Amino acid sequence: MALQQEYSPALLPRLRRFMEGLGPYQSLVILAVPTSLVEPLKLVALAVAGEGHWITGTIMIVAAYATSLLLVERLFVIVKPKLLTLRWFARLWELFVILRSKIIRVFGLKRKTPA
């Protein structure tokens, strides 16, 4: 245990620096691998729940969404600057941001600002 605690704090910053040093297509692979594993798991969890295994299916869905939120989102934040150097990705991201802004405007959704 002590050995793991000794190396854990230094490992995450090194891993982040390594990912920040990758090229745009390598960054895309870094993001695509966990995404391609997590997203199908959500469908499998739905099928498991549909077969009557509600507790197992629910646990799988919660785990898949937690992994997606905690791991994939964090990876995206790290590799996004590299991905935006790809012209096609930058254009897709721009279209996504425009669409998101329009949806927010149409439905009157506003981000709550702290008081």
Residue pairs with C-beta under 8 A, 6 or more apart in sequence:
16 78
19 27
19 30
19 75
19 78
19 79
20 78
20 79
20 81
20 82
22 30
22 79
22 82
23 82
24 82
24 83
24 85
24 86
24 89
25 86
27 79
27 82
27 83
28 79
28 83
28 86
28 89
30 75
30 79
31 72
31 75
31 76
31 79
31 83
34 67
34 71
34 72
34 75
35 68
35 72
38 64
38 67
38 68
38 71
38 72
39 64
39 68
41 60
41 63
41 64
41 67
42 61
42 64
42 65
42 68
44 60
45 57
45 58
45 60
45 61
45 64
46 57
46 61
47 57
48 56
48 57
48 60
49 56
49 57
49 58
49 60
49 61
50 57
51 57
83 89
83 90
83 93
84 90
84 93
103 109
104 110
